[in-house]
Amino acid sequence: VQLVESGGGVVQAGDSLRLACVVSGRSGPMSMSWFRQAPGLERKFVAGFTGFGNNTQYADSVKGRFTIARENAKSTLYLQMNSLEPEDTAVYYCAATPGFTTARSIRDIRLYSAWGQGTQVTVSS
């Protein structure tokens, strides 16, 4: 599986951005998520699809501001980010693993077998 992210940039607090992740190299059910990593910190779960229909999970820090979506016809995963805050500054990564996950296991970084190269999001105050 190959994942290629795009859409990062430099914005001001309160602005919006939409990230995209194009998926290639595999068919069949997959769990797909967005993670982010701020400088000096560990990579953390942001949002994901568990693979069971449209079941989605979000980190508490982004609930109500971020929305994960997918467009199967374009093999693309999106992350719509609204009301951005300086604390959202990080490199954002798309991740995938074959099959299904649970609401708990989807947050485990060790679960994922494929990662994109990351896209930088910088939010200034």
Disulfide bonds with the S-S distance in Angstrom:
Cys21-Cys94 2.14
